[in-house]
Amino acid sequence: MEWAALFNLLQSWGPTAISSVLVIVVLYLIRKIDSNSKENEQHAAALRADINKTLNSFGERLSNVEHNYVKNDFFFRELSGWKSEINRLADKVDSKFEILAQNIIQVINRGKND
């Protein structure tokens, strides 16, 4: 059906019918956005769990190094690589949140296109 024919059909229905159709479309879009937001919340929860797991393993490694390997003489030598590992972890967290932001933008754009 062409847009002009659809527009003419809508004009013949009157303002009440047009308003009803618009309300139905808006309600559909709201439901779609709500379901997408629930999916994004689940994805964010999975990301948080992954980050917490990584931080816990890092803490376990830290306690292992503290208890087994670190002596006062070797303390700074053992800690030398941690700064780069912390920076790598921070970059990984940032990239996960960038992916989440891109997914949110895609969901919003998809909702506009539907």
Disulfide bonds with the S-S distance in Angstrom:
none
